[in-house]
Amino acid sequence: MTIAESAKSIEEHLRQLRREFHRHPEISGNEKKTAARIVRELSEIGGFEIREGVGGHGVIAELSGALPGPVIALRADMDALQIEEETGLSFCSENCGVMHACGHDNHITMVLGAARLLAQRKDELKGKVRLIFQPSEELSPQGGSRKMIEAGALKGVDAVFGIHVWPDLPLGKVGIKAGPLMAASDHFTVTIKGKPSHAARPDEGIDALVAGAQFVMAAQTIVSRNADPMKSVVITIGRLNAGTRYNIIAGECVLEGTCRTFDPAVRDLAERRLDEILSGVCTASGCTGELHYERGYMAVVNDTKMADYVRESADKILGNGTAVSVEPAMTSEDFSFYLDEKPGVFAWIGTTPPGDIVWPLHSSHYSPDEGVLWRGSALLAGLALGLWEKQQVMLLEKS
């Protein structure tokens, strides 16, 4: 029986498991019951050494194969979002105002599915498989992966893999890209202080709102005039709060936004120019200003050789044509910190059948097709089983 056939044989179990996680979502830092259910499932499977309470509510489980070989890490994020679910599913969230709208219930299930498949094939496994169930992926800009790494999640690991459900791809397709896949994500807050006065006497005040508006417009020149046009950067200011009353000149304006980049040099440029633009606007308007710039997730950058391996494996495990090339996205993921430490790949797996509405991630209507569960489980298990052989080929190519 192939790994895909074995995964298909446990599809109903995976479906019920995913529905259980979906019914009981927990937000970042509160994944206690989710972690307990993961541990119970791993204990039922058997053969895993389990660590609980890693980096918060994280869980690490390790399976040793019959023969020596590499240590492969498979990661799943666990947390949900503060969104009121509107899918109408029979197994919709029972936690009011919280929903697995980013598909992390699927990620948990696929890694647990891989765990079951690998335990069945322990005699074939060369090396070890380490499962990383990570809390707080949605807690940007801090995230949860750094705490897992600090707690030793990657100690001794040779390669790390993760997959994310992706509604923009057809069901079962696996999106792969070597190099940058997802953007670095930073958060900034700008506080501009002026002097309030009566709206009829603006000359007696210093308008912080006008200065804030000028900053919003000028910040976009970083994209259009400062950054290399061949290197992506997005600067979005999503919140502006100013003034206390319609007929009073605003004495303070607070803006909040995000900066998305792939290139570290462009990231540095954007931070520097935001500060320079704020200084210029304040000088011109007579205001004072402060920029608080917090660096969040790094760009997700896939290892080239590992990307080739995942591409080959996806076609081998799930059928020719499964692997597809994708363009990078300006969204972000704290899987990037694992890839900064170890070679590996973060891939996207499609969830939308032909003709279905493409509800985006973080939508209150997002409900991936459950056919993704056995496919993702098979892919992850297959990657773990096949890495030793791939390493031998790579060694021969070097010699």
Contacts in CASP RR format, 6 or more apart in sequence:
PFRMAT RR
TARGET T0000
AUTHOR 0000-0000-0000
METHOD contacts of the structure
MODEL  1
MTIAESAKSIEEHLRQLRREFHRHPEISGNEKKTAARIVRELSEIGGFEI
REGVGGHGVIAELSGALPGPVIALRADMDALQIEEETGLSFCSENCGVMH
ACGHDNHITMVLGAARLLAQRKDELKGKVRLIFQPSEELSPQGGSRKMIE
AGALKGVDAVFGIHVWPDLPLGKVGIKAGPLMAASDHFTVTIKGKPSHAA
RPDEGIDALVAGAQFVMAAQTIVSRNADPMKSVVITIGRLNAGTRYNIIA
GECVLEGTCRTFDPAVRDLAERRLDEILSGVCTASGCTGELHYERGYMAV
VNDTKMADYVRESADKILGNGTAVSVEPAMTSEDFSFYLDEKPGVFAWIG
TTPPGDIVWPLHSSHYSPDEGVLWRGSALLAGLALGLWEKQQVMLLEKS
1 9 0 8 1.000
2 317 0 8 1.000
3 117 0 8 1.000
3 121 0 8 1.000
3 317 0 8 1.000
3 378 0 8 1.000
3 381 0 8 1.000
3 382 0 8 1.000
3 385 0 8 1.000
4 317 0 8 1.000
4 318 0 8 1.000
4 374 0 8 1.000
4 375 0 8 1.000
4 378 0 8 1.000
6 117 0 8 1.000
6 120 0 8 1.000
6 378 0 8 1.000
7 113 0 8 1.000
7 117 0 8 1.000
7 374 0 8 1.000
7 375 0 8 1.000
7 376 0 8 1.000
7 377 0 8 1.000
7 378 0 8 1.000
7 381 0 8 1.000
8 374 0 8 1.000
8 378 0 8 1.000
10 113 0 8 1.000
10 116 0 8 1.000
10 117 0 8 1.000
10 374 0 8 1.000
10 377 0 8 1.000
11 371 0 8 1.000
11 373 0 8 1.000
11 374 0 8 1.000
13 116 0 8 1.000
14 109 0 8 1.000
14 110 0 8 1.000
14 112 0 8 1.000
14 113 0 8 1.000
14 370 0 8 1.000
14 373 0 8 1.000
14 374 0 8 1.000
14 377 0 8 1.000
15 370 0 8 1.000
15 373 0 8 1.000
17 41 0 8 1.000
17 109 0 8 1.000
17 112 0 8 1.000
18 105 0 8 1.000
18 106 0 8 1.000
18 108 0 8 1.000
18 109 0 8 1.000
18 370 0 8 1.000
18 373 0 8 1.000
19 91 0 8 1.000
20 37 0 8 1.000
21 34 0 8 1.000
21 37 0 8 1.000
21 100 0 8 1.000
21 105 0 8 1.000
21 108 0 8 1.000
21 109 0 8 1.000
22 89 0 8 1.000
22 91 0 8 1.000
22 92 0 8 1.000
22 93 0 8 1.000
22 100 0 8 1.000
22 105 0 8 1.000
23 91 0 8 1.000
23 92 0 8 1.000
23 93 0 8 1.000
23 94 0 8 1.000
24 33 0 8 1.000
24 34 0 8 1.000
24 37 0 8 1.000
24 93 0 8 1.000
24 94 0 8 1.000
24 95 0 8 1.000
25 80 0 8 1.000
25 81 0 8 1.000
25 93 0 8 1.000
25 95 0 8 1.000
25 98 0 8 1.000
25 99 0 8 1.000
25 100 0 8 1.000
25 105 0 8 1.000
26 32 0 8 1.000
26 33 0 8 1.000
26 34 0 8 1.000
26 78 0 8 1.000
26 79 0 8 1.000
26 80 0 8 1.000
26 95 0 8 1.000
26 98 0 8 1.000
27 79 0 8 1.000
27 80 0 8 1.000
27 81 0 8 1.000
27 82 0 8 1.000
27 98 0 8 1.000
27 138 0 8 1.000
28 79 0 8 1.000
28 135 0 8 1.000
28 136 0 8 1.000
28 137 0 8 1.000
28 138 0 8 1.000
28 139 0 8 1.000
28 143 0 8 1.000
28 144 0 8 1.000
29 56 0 8 1.000
29 57 0 8 1.000
29 79 0 8 1.000
29 135 0 8 1.000
29 136 0 8 1.000
29 139 0 8 1.000
30 57 0 8 1.000
30 79 0 8 1.000
31 57 0 8 1.000
31 58 0 8 1.000
31 78 0 8 1.000
31 79 0 8 1.000
31 135 0 8 1.000
31 136 0 8 1.000
32 57 0 8 1.000
34 57 0 8 1.000
34 78 0 8 1.000
34 108 0 8 1.000
35 52 0 8 1.000
35 53 0 8 1.000
35 57 0 8 1.000
35 58 0 8 1.000
35 59 0 8 1.000
35 78 0 8 1.000
35 133 0 8 1.000
35 135 0 8 1.000
38 59 0 8 1.000
38 78 0 8 1.000
38 108 0 8 1.000
38 112 0 8 1.000
38 133 0 8 1.000
39 50 0 8 1.000
39 52 0 8 1.000
39 59 0 8 1.000
41 112 0 8 1.000
41 115 0 8 1.000
42 48 0 8 1.000
42 50 0 8 1.000
42 59 0 8 1.000
42 61 0 8 1.000
42 112 0 8 1.000
42 115 0 8 1.000
42 131 0 8 1.000
43 50 0 8 1.000
45 112 0 8 1.000
45 115 0 8 1.000
45 116 0 8 1.000
45 119 0 8 1.000
46 119 0 8 1.000
47 63 0 8 1.000
47 119 0 8 1.000
47 122 0 8 1.000
48 61 0 8 1.000
48 62 0 8 1.000
48 63 0 8 1.000
48 115 0 8 1.000
48 119 0 8 1.000
48 131 0 8 1.000
49 61 0 8 1.000
49 62 0 8 1.000
49 63 0 8 1.000
49 64 0 8 1.000
50 59 0 8 1.000
50 60 0 8 1.000
50 61 0 8 1.000
51 59 0 8 1.000
51 60 0 8 1.000
51 61 0 8 1.000
52 58 0 8 1.000
52 59 0 8 1.000
53 59 0 8 1.000
54 60 0 8 1.000
54 148 0 8 1.000
54 151 0 8 1.000
54 152 0 8 1.000
54 153 0 8 1.000
55 135 0 8 1.000
55 144 0 8 1.000
55 147 0 8 1.000
55 148 0 8 1.000
55 150 0 8 1.000
55 151 0 8 1.000
56 135 0 8 1.000
56 136 0 8 1.000
56 147 0 8 1.000
57 78 0 8 1.000
57 135 0 8 1.000
58 78 0 8 1.000
58 133 0 8 1.000
58 134 0 8 1.000
58 135 0 8 1.000
58 148 0 8 1.000
59 131 0 8 1.000
59 133 0 8 1.000
60 130 0 8 1.000
60 131 0 8 1.000
60 132 0 8 1.000
60 133 0 8 1.000
60 148 0 8 1.000
60 151 0 8 1.000
60 153 0 8 1.000
61 115 0 8 1.000
61 130 0 8 1.000
61 131 0 8 1.000
61 133 0 8 1.000
62 128 0 8 1.000
62 129 0 8 1.000
62 130 0 8 1.000
62 131 0 8 1.000
63 115 0 8 1.000
63 118 0 8 1.000
63 119 0 8 1.000
63 122 0 8 1.000
63 125 0 8 1.000
63 128 0 8 1.000
63 129 0 8 1.000
63 131 0 8 1.000
64 122 0 8 1.000
64 125 0 8 1.000
64 127 0 8 1.000
64 128 0 8 1.000
65 122 0 8 1.000
65 123 0 8 1.000
65 125 0 8 1.000
65 126 0 8 1.000
65 127 0 8 1.000
65 128 0 8 1.000
65 129 0 8 1.000
66 122 0 8 1.000
66 123 0 8 1.000
66 124 0 8 1.000
66 125 0 8 1.000
66 126 0 8 1.000
67 125 0 8 1.000
67 126 0 8 1.000
67 127 0 8 1.000
68 126 0 8 1.000
68 127 0 8 1.000
69 126 0 8 1.000
69 127 0 8 1.000
69 128 0 8 1.000
69 388 0 8 1.000
70 126 0 8 1.000
70 127 0 8 1.000
70 128 0 8 1.000
70 158 0 8 1.000
70 159 0 8 1.000
70 387 0 8 1.000
70 388 0 8 1.000
70 391 0 8 1.000
71 127 0 8 1.000
71 128 0 8 1.000
71 129 0 8 1.000
71 130 0 8 1.000
71 156 0 8 1.000
71 157 0 8 1.000
71 158 0 8 1.000
72 127 0 8 1.000
72 128 0 8 1.000
72 129 0 8 1.000
72 130 0 8 1.000
72 157 0 8 1.000
72 158 0 8 1.000
72 159 0 8 1.000
72 160 0 8 1.000
72 161 0 8 1.000
72 383 0 8 1.000
72 384 0 8 1.000
72 387 0 8 1.000
73 129 0 8 1.000
73 130 0 8 1.000
73 131 0 8 1.000
73 132 0 8 1.000
73 153 0 8 1.000
73 154 0 8 1.000
73 157 0 8 1.000
73 159 0 8 1.000
73 160 0 8 1.000
73 161 0 8 1.000
73 338 0 8 1.000
73 342 0 8 1.000
74 111 0 8 1.000
74 114 0 8 1.000
74 129 0 8 1.000
74 130 0 8 1.000
74 131 0 8 1.000
74 132 0 8 1.000
74 160 0 8 1.000
74 161 0 8 1.000
74 162 0 8 1.000
74 380 0 8 1.000
74 383 0 8 1.000
74 384 0 8 1.000
75 111 0 8 1.000
75 131 0 8 1.000
75 132 0 8 1.000
75 133 0 8 1.000
75 134 0 8 1.000
75 145 0 8 1.000
75 160 0 8 1.000
75 161 0 8 1.000
75 162 0 8 1.000
75 335 0 8 1.000
75 338 0 8 1.000
76 104 0 8 1.000
76 107 0 8 1.000
76 108 0 8 1.000
76 110 0 8 1.000
76 111 0 8 1.000
76 112 0 8 1.000
76 131 0 8 1.000
76 132 0 8 1.000
76 133 0 8 1.000
76 134 0 8 1.000
76 162 0 8 1.000
77 104 0 8 1.000
77 107 0 8 1.000
77 108 0 8 1.000
77 134 0 8 1.000
77 135 0 8 1.000
77 137 0 8 1.000
77 138 0 8 1.000
78 104 0 8 1.000
78 108 0 8 1.000
78 133 0 8 1.000
78 134 0 8 1.000
78 135 0 8 1.000
78 137 0 8 1.000
79 104 0 8 1.000
79 135 0 8 1.000
79 136 0 8 1.000
79 137 0 8 1.000
79 138 0 8 1.000
79 139 0 8 1.000
80 93 0 8 1.000
80 95 0 8 1.000
80 98 0 8 1.000
80 99 0 8 1.000
80 100 0 8 1.000
80 101 0 8 1.000
80 102 0 8 1.000
80 104 0 8 1.000
80 105 0 8 1.000
80 138 0 8 1.000
81 98 0 8 1.000
81 99 0 8 1.000
81 100 0 8 1.000
81 101 0 8 1.000
81 102 0 8 1.000
81 138 0 8 1.000
81 362 0 8 1.000
82 97 0 8 1.000
82 98 0 8 1.000
83 97 0 8 1.000
83 98 0 8 1.000
83 99 0 8 1.000
83 101 0 8 1.000
83 362 0 8 1.000
83 364 0 8 1.000
84 96 0 8 1.000
84 97 0 8 1.000
84 99 0 8 1.000
84 364 0 8 1.000
85 92 0 8 1.000
85 93 0 8 1.000
85 97 0 8 1.000
85 99 0 8 1.000
85 101 0 8 1.000
85 364 0 8 1.000
86 364 0 8 1.000
86 365 0 8 1.000
87 364 0 8 1.000
87 365 0 8 1.000
87 366 0 8 1.000
87 367 0 8 1.000
89 367 0 8 1.000
93 99 0 8 1.000
93 100 0 8 1.000
99 364 0 8 1.000
100 106 0 8 1.000
101 361 0 8 1.000
101 362 0 8 1.000
101 363 0 8 1.000
101 364 0 8 1.000
101 366 0 8 1.000
102 138 0 8 1.000
102 361 0 8 1.000
102 362 0 8 1.000
102 366 0 8 1.000
103 164 0 8 1.000
103 165 0 8 1.000
103 361 0 8 1.000
103 366 0 8 1.000
103 368 0 8 1.000
104 137 0 8 1.000
106 165 0 8 1.000
106 351 0 8 1.000
106 368 0 8 1.000
106 372 0 8 1.000
106 373 0 8 1.000
107 162 0 8 1.000
107 163 0 8 1.000
107 164 0 8 1.000
107 165 0 8 1.000
108 133 0 8 1.000
109 373 0 8 1.000
109 377 0 8 1.000
110 163 0 8 1.000
110 372 0 8 1.000
110 373 0 8 1.000
110 376 0 8 1.000
110 377 0 8 1.000
110 380 0 8 1.000
111 131 0 8 1.000
111 133 0 8 1.000
111 377 0 8 1.000
111 380 0 8 1.000
112 377 0 8 1.000
113 373 0 8 1.000
113 377 0 8 1.000
113 380 0 8 1.000
113 381 0 8 1.000
114 129 0 8 1.000
114 131 0 8 1.000
114 376 0 8 1.000
114 377 0 8 1.000
114 378 0 8 1.000
114 380 0 8 1.000
114 381 0 8 1.000
114 382 0 8 1.000
114 384 0 8 1.000
115 129 0 8 1.000
115 131 0 8 1.000
116 377 0 8 1.000
117 377 0 8 1.000
117 378 0 8 1.000
117 381 0 8 1.000
117 382 0 8 1.000
118 125 0 8 1.000
118 129 0 8 1.000
118 381 0 8 1.000
118 384 0 8 1.000
118 385 0 8 1.000
121 381 0 8 1.000
121 385 0 8 1.000
124 385 0 8 1.000
125 384 0 8 1.000
125 385 0 8 1.000
126 388 0 8 1.000
127 388 0 8 1.000
129 384 0 8 1.000
130 153 0 8 1.000
130 157 0 8 1.000
132 148 0 8 1.000
132 153 0 8 1.000
132 160 0 8 1.000
134 144 0 8 1.000
134 145 0 8 1.000
134 148 0 8 1.000
134 153 0 8 1.000
135 144 0 8 1.000
136 142 0 8 1.000
136 143 0 8 1.000
136 144 0 8 1.000
136 147 0 8 1.000
137 143 0 8 1.000
137 144 0 8 1.000
137 145 0 8 1.000
137 333 0 8 1.000
137 334 0 8 1.000
137 335 0 8 1.000
140 185 0 8 1.000
140 187 0 8 1.000
140 296 0 8 1.000
140 297 0 8 1.000
140 332 0 8 1.000
140 334 0 8 1.000
141 185 0 8 1.000
141 186 0 8 1.000
141 187 0 8 1.000
141 294 0 8 1.000
141 295 0 8 1.000
141 296 0 8 1.000
141 297 0 8 1.000
142 296 0 8 1.000
143 296 0 8 1.000
143 297 0 8 1.000
143 334 0 8 1.000
144 334 0 8 1.000
145 334 0 8 1.000
145 335 0 8 1.000
145 336 0 8 1.000
145 337 0 8 1.000
145 338 0 8 1.000
146 334 0 8 1.000
146 337 0 8 1.000
149 337 0 8 1.000
149 338 0 8 1.000
149 341 0 8 1.000
153 338 0 8 1.000
154 160 0 8 1.000
154 338 0 8 1.000
154 341 0 8 1.000
154 342 0 8 1.000
157 342 0 8 1.000
158 342 0 8 1.000
158 343 0 8 1.000
158 387 0 8 1.000
158 391 0 8 1.000
159 306 0 8 1.000
159 342 0 8 1.000
159 343 0 8 1.000
159 344 0 8 1.000
159 387 0 8 1.000
160 338 0 8 1.000
160 339 0 8 1.000
160 341 0 8 1.000
160 342 0 8 1.000
160 343 0 8 1.000
160 344 0 8 1.000
161 306 0 8 1.000
161 310 0 8 1.000
161 344 0 8 1.000
161 345 0 8 1.000
161 346 0 8 1.000
161 347 0 8 1.000
161 380 0 8 1.000
161 383 0 8 1.000
161 384 0 8 1.000
162 335 0 8 1.000
162 345 0 8 1.000
162 346 0 8 1.000
162 347 0 8 1.000
162 380 0 8 1.000
163 174 0 8 1.000
163 346 0 8 1.000
163 347 0 8 1.000
163 348 0 8 1.000
163 349 0 8 1.000
163 376 0 8 1.000
163 379 0 8 1.000
163 380 0 8 1.000
164 333 0 8 1.000
164 346 0 8 1.000
164 347 0 8 1.000
164 348 0 8 1.000
164 349 0 8 1.000
165 348 0 8 1.000
165 349 0 8 1.000
165 350 0 8 1.000
165 351 0 8 1.000
165 361 0 8 1.000
165 368 0 8 1.000
165 372 0 8 1.000
166 175 0 8 1.000
166 348 0 8 1.000
166 349 0 8 1.000
166 350 0 8 1.000
166 351 0 8 1.000
166 361 0 8 1.000
167 350 0 8 1.000
167 351 0 8 1.000
167 352 0 8 1.000
167 358 0 8 1.000
167 359 0 8 1.000
167 360 0 8 1.000
167 361 0 8 1.000
167 366 0 8 1.000
167 368 0 8 1.000
168 350 0 8 1.000
168 352 0 8 1.000
168 358 0 8 1.000
168 360 0 8 1.000
169 175 0 8 1.000
169 324 0 8 1.000
169 326 0 8 1.000
169 348 0 8 1.000
169 349 0 8 1.000
169 350 0 8 1.000
169 351 0 8 1.000
169 352 0 8 1.000
170 350 0 8 1.000
170 352 0 8 1.000
170 353 0 8 1.000
170 354 0 8 1.000
171 350 0 8 1.000
171 351 0 8 1.000
171 352 0 8 1.000
171 353 0 8 1.000
171 354 0 8 1.000
171 369 0 8 1.000
171 371 0 8 1.000
171 372 0 8 1.000
172 318 0 8 1.000
172 322 0 8 1.000
172 349 0 8 1.000
172 350 0 8 1.000
172 351 0 8 1.000
172 371 0 8 1.000
172 372 0 8 1.000
172 375 0 8 1.000
173 321 0 8 1.000
173 322 0 8 1.000
173 323 0 8 1.000
173 324 0 8 1.000
173 349 0 8 1.000
173 350 0 8 1.000
174 310 0 8 1.000
174 314 0 8 1.000
174 318 0 8 1.000
174 322 0 8 1.000
174 323 0 8 1.000
174 324 0 8 1.000
174 347 0 8 1.000
174 348 0 8 1.000
174 349 0 8 1.000
174 350 0 8 1.000
174 379 0 8 1.000
175 323 0 8 1.000
175 324 0 8 1.000
175 325 0 8 1.000
175 326 0 8 1.000
175 347 0 8 1.000
175 348 0 8 1.000
175 349 0 8 1.000
175 350 0 8 1.000
176 302 0 8 1.000
176 307 0 8 1.000
176 310 0 8 1.000
176 311 0 8 1.000
176 314 0 8 1.000
176 323 0 8 1.000
176 324 0 8 1.000
176 325 0 8 1.000
176 326 0 8 1.000
176 345 0 8 1.000
176 347 0 8 1.000
176 348 0 8 1.000
177 302 0 8 1.000
177 307 0 8 1.000
177 325 0 8 1.000
177 326 0 8 1.000
177 327 0 8 1.000
177 328 0 8 1.000
178 302 0 8 1.000
178 303 0 8 1.000
178 304 0 8 1.000
178 307 0 8 1.000
178 308 0 8 1.000
179 301 0 8 1.000
179 302 0 8 1.000
179 303 0 8 1.000
179 304 0 8 1.000
179 307 0 8 1.000
180 262 0 8 1.000
180 299 0 8 1.000
180 300 0 8 1.000
180 301 0 8 1.000
180 302 0 8 1.000
180 328 0 8 1.000
181 299 0 8 1.000
181 300 0 8 1.000
181 301 0 8 1.000
181 302 0 8 1.000
181 326 0 8 1.000
181 328 0 8 1.000
181 329 0 8 1.000
181 346 0 8 1.000
182 299 0 8 1.000
182 300 0 8 1.000
182 328 0 8 1.000
182 329 0 8 1.000
182 330 0 8 1.000
182 331 0 8 1.000
182 332 0 8 1.000
182 333 0 8 1.000
182 336 0 8 1.000
182 346 0 8 1.000
183 232 0 8 1.000
183 234 0 8 1.000
183 260 0 8 1.000
183 261 0 8 1.000
183 262 0 8 1.000
183 299 0 8 1.000
183 300 0 8 1.000
183 328 0 8 1.000
183 329 0 8 1.000
183 330 0 8 1.000
183 331 0 8 1.000
183 332 0 8 1.000
184 260 0 8 1.000
184 261 0 8 1.000
184 262 0 8 1.000
184 264 0 8 1.000
184 267 0 8 1.000
184 295 0 8 1.000
184 296 0 8 1.000
184 297 0 8 1.000
184 298 0 8 1.000
184 299 0 8 1.000
184 332 0 8 1.000
184 336 0 8 1.000
185 258 0 8 1.000
185 259 0 8 1.000
185 260 0 8 1.000
185 296 0 8 1.000
185 297 0 8 1.000
185 331 0 8 1.000
185 332 0 8 1.000
186 258 0 8 1.000
186 259 0 8 1.000
186 260 0 8 1.000
186 261 0 8 1.000
186 267 0 8 1.000
186 270 0 8 1.000
186 271 0 8 1.000
186 293 0 8 1.000
186 294 0 8 1.000
186 295 0 8 1.000
186 296 0 8 1.000
187 256 0 8 1.000
187 257 0 8 1.000
187 258 0 8 1.000
187 293 0 8 1.000
187 294 0 8 1.000
187 296 0 8 1.000
188 256 0 8 1.000
188 257 0 8 1.000
188 258 0 8 1.000
188 259 0 8 1.000
188 271 0 8 1.000
188 274 0 8 1.000
188 291 0 8 1.000
188 292 0 8 1.000
188 293 0 8 1.000
188 294 0 8 1.000
189 254 0 8 1.000
189 255 0 8 1.000
189 256 0 8 1.000
189 257 0 8 1.000
189 291 0 8 1.000
189 292 0 8 1.000
190 212 0 8 1.000
190 215 0 8 1.000
190 254 0 8 1.000
190 255 0 8 1.000
190 256 0 8 1.000
190 274 0 8 1.000
190 278 0 8 1.000
190 289 0 8 1.000
190 290 0 8 1.000
190 291 0 8 1.000
190 292 0 8 1.000
191 252 0 8 1.000
191 253 0 8 1.000
191 254 0 8 1.000
191 289 0 8 1.000
191 290 0 8 1.000
191 292 0 8 1.000
192 208 0 8 1.000
192 211 0 8 1.000
192 212 0 8 1.000
192 215 0 8 1.000
192 252 0 8 1.000
192 253 0 8 1.000
192 254 0 8 1.000
192 255 0 8 1.000
192 278 0 8 1.000
192 281 0 8 1.000
192 282 0 8 1.000
192 287 0 8 1.000
192 288 0 8 1.000
192 289 0 8 1.000
193 208 0 8 1.000
193 251 0 8 1.000
193 252 0 8 1.000
193 287 0 8 1.000
193 288 0 8 1.000
193 289 0 8 1.000
194 205 0 8 1.000
194 206 0 8 1.000
194 207 0 8 1.000
194 208 0 8 1.000
194 211 0 8 1.000
194 250 0 8 1.000
194 251 0 8 1.000
194 252 0 8 1.000
194 285 0 8 1.000
194 286 0 8 1.000
194 287 0 8 1.000
194 288 0 8 1.000
195 204 0 8 1.000
195 205 0 8 1.000
195 206 0 8 1.000
195 249 0 8 1.000
195 251 0 8 1.000
196 205 0 8 1.000
196 243 0 8 1.000
196 244 0 8 1.000
196 248 0 8 1.000
196 249 0 8 1.000
196 250 0 8 1.000
196 251 0 8 1.000
197 203 0 8 1.000
197 204 0 8 1.000
197 205 0 8 1.000
197 248 0 8 1.000
197 249 0 8 1.000
198 204 0 8 1.000
198 247 0 8 1.000
198 248 0 8 1.000
198 249 0 8 1.000
199 246 0 8 1.000
199 247 0 8 1.000
199 248 0 8 1.000
199 249 0 8 1.000
200 247 0 8 1.000
202 249 0 8 1.000
205 249 0 8 1.000
205 251 0 8 1.000
206 249 0 8 1.000
206 251 0 8 1.000
206 285 0 8 1.000
206 286 0 8 1.000
206 287 0 8 1.000
207 249 0 8 1.000
207 250 0 8 1.000
207 251 0 8 1.000
207 285 0 8 1.000
208 242 0 8 1.000
208 243 0 8 1.000
208 250 0 8 1.000
208 251 0 8 1.000
208 252 0 8 1.000
208 253 0 8 1.000
208 287 0 8 1.000
209 242 0 8 1.000
209 243 0 8 1.000
209 249 0 8 1.000
209 250 0 8 1.000
209 251 0 8 1.000
209 253 0 8 1.000
210 285 0 8 1.000
211 253 0 8 1.000
211 281 0 8 1.000
211 282 0 8 1.000
211 285 0 8 1.000
211 286 0 8 1.000
211 287 0 8 1.000
212 240 0 8 1.000
212 242 0 8 1.000
212 253 0 8 1.000
212 255 0 8 1.000
212 281 0 8 1.000
213 240 0 8 1.000
214 281 0 8 1.000
214 284 0 8 1.000
214 285 0 8 1.000
215 255 0 8 1.000
215 277 0 8 1.000
215 278 0 8 1.000
215 281 0 8 1.000
216 237 0 8 1.000
216 240 0 8 1.000
216 255 0 8 1.000
218 277 0 8 1.000
218 281 0 8 1.000
219 235 0 8 1.000
219 237 0 8 1.000
219 274 0 8 1.000
219 277 0 8 1.000
220 235 0 8 1.000
221 277 0 8 1.000
222 233 0 8 1.000
222 235 0 8 1.000
222 269 0 8 1.000
222 270 0 8 1.000
222 273 0 8 1.000
222 274 0 8 1.000
222 277 0 8 1.000
223 233 0 8 1.000
223 234 0 8 1.000
223 235 0 8 1.000
226 269 0 8 1.000
226 273 0 8 1.000
227 233 0 8 1.000
227 266 0 8 1.000
227 269 0 8 1.000
227 270 0 8 1.000
228 263 0 8 1.000
228 266 0 8 1.000
231 261 0 8 1.000
231 262 0 8 1.000
231 263 0 8 1.000
231 266 0 8 1.000
232 260 0 8 1.000
232 261 0 8 1.000
232 262 0 8 1.000
232 266 0 8 1.000
232 328 0 8 1.000
232 330 0 8 1.000
233 259 0 8 1.000
233 260 0 8 1.000
233 261 0 8 1.000
233 266 0 8 1.000
233 270 0 8 1.000
234 258 0 8 1.000
234 259 0 8 1.000
234 260 0 8 1.000
234 261 0 8 1.000
234 330 0 8 1.000
235 257 0 8 1.000
235 258 0 8 1.000
235 259 0 8 1.000
235 260 0 8 1.000
235 270 0 8 1.000
235 274 0 8 1.000
236 257 0 8 1.000
236 258 0 8 1.000
236 260 0 8 1.000
237 255 0 8 1.000
237 256 0 8 1.000
237 257 0 8 1.000
238 255 0 8 1.000
238 256 0 8 1.000
238 257 0 8 1.000
238 258 0 8 1.000
239 254 0 8 1.000
239 255 0 8 1.000
239 256 0 8 1.000
239 257 0 8 1.000
240 253 0 8 1.000
240 254 0 8 1.000
240 255 0 8 1.000
240 256 0 8 1.000
241 253 0 8 1.000
241 254 0 8 1.000
241 255 0 8 1.000
242 250 0 8 1.000
242 251 0 8 1.000
242 252 0 8 1.000
242 253 0 8 1.000
242 254 0 8 1.000
243 250 0 8 1.000
243 251 0 8 1.000
243 252 0 8 1.000
243 253 0 8 1.000
244 250 0 8 1.000
259 267 0 8 1.000
259 270 0 8 1.000
259 271 0 8 1.000
259 274 0 8 1.000
260 330 0 8 1.000
260 332 0 8 1.000
261 267 0 8 1.000
261 270 0 8 1.000
261 299 0 8 1.000
262 299 0 8 1.000
262 328 0 8 1.000
267 295 0 8 1.000
271 293 0 8 1.000
271 295 0 8 1.000
274 291 0 8 1.000
274 293 0 8 1.000
275 291 0 8 1.000
275 293 0 8 1.000
278 289 0 8 1.000
278 290 0 8 1.000
278 291 0 8 1.000
279 289 0 8 1.000
281 287 0 8 1.000
282 288 0 8 1.000
282 289 0 8 1.000
296 332 0 8 1.000
297 332 0 8 1.000
297 333 0 8 1.000
297 334 0 8 1.000
297 336 0 8 1.000
297 337 0 8 1.000
298 336 0 8 1.000
298 337 0 8 1.000
298 340 0 8 1.000
299 332 0 8 1.000
299 336 0 8 1.000
300 332 0 8 1.000
300 333 0 8 1.000
300 335 0 8 1.000
300 336 0 8 1.000
300 339 0 8 1.000
300 346 0 8 1.000
301 336 0 8 1.000
301 339 0 8 1.000
301 340 0 8 1.000
302 339 0 8 1.000
302 344 0 8 1.000
302 345 0 8 1.000
302 346 0 8 1.000
303 339 0 8 1.000
303 343 0 8 1.000
303 344 0 8 1.000
303 345 0 8 1.000
305 343 0 8 1.000
305 394 0 8 1.000
306 343 0 8 1.000
306 344 0 8 1.000
306 345 0 8 1.000
307 345 0 8 1.000
309 345 0 8 1.000
309 383 0 8 1.000
309 387 0 8 1.000
309 390 0 8 1.000
310 323 0 8 1.000
310 345 0 8 1.000
310 347 0 8 1.000
310 383 0 8 1.000
311 323 0 8 1.000
312 323 0 8 1.000
313 379 0 8 1.000
313 382 0 8 1.000
313 383 0 8 1.000
313 386 0 8 1.000
314 322 0 8 1.000
314 323 0 8 1.000
314 347 0 8 1.000
314 379 0 8 1.000
315 321 0 8 1.000
315 322 0 8 1.000
315 323 0 8 1.000
317 378 0 8 1.000
317 379 0 8 1.000
317 382 0 8 1.000
318 375 0 8 1.000
318 378 0 8 1.000
318 379 0 8 1.000
326 348 0 8 1.000
331 361 0 8 1.000
333 346 0 8 1.000
335 346 0 8 1.000
336 346 0 8 1.000
338 344 0 8 1.000
339 346 0 8 1.000
349 372 0 8 1.000
349 375 0 8 1.000
349 376 0 8 1.000
349 379 0 8 1.000
350 368 0 8 1.000
350 372 0 8 1.000
351 368 0 8 1.000
351 369 0 8 1.000
351 372 0 8 1.000
352 358 0 8 1.000
352 368 0 8 1.000
352 369 0 8 1.000
353 369 0 8 1.000
356 369 0 8 1.000
357 365 0 8 1.000
359 365 0 8 1.000
359 366 0 8 1.000
359 367 0 8 1.000
360 366 0 8 1.000
END
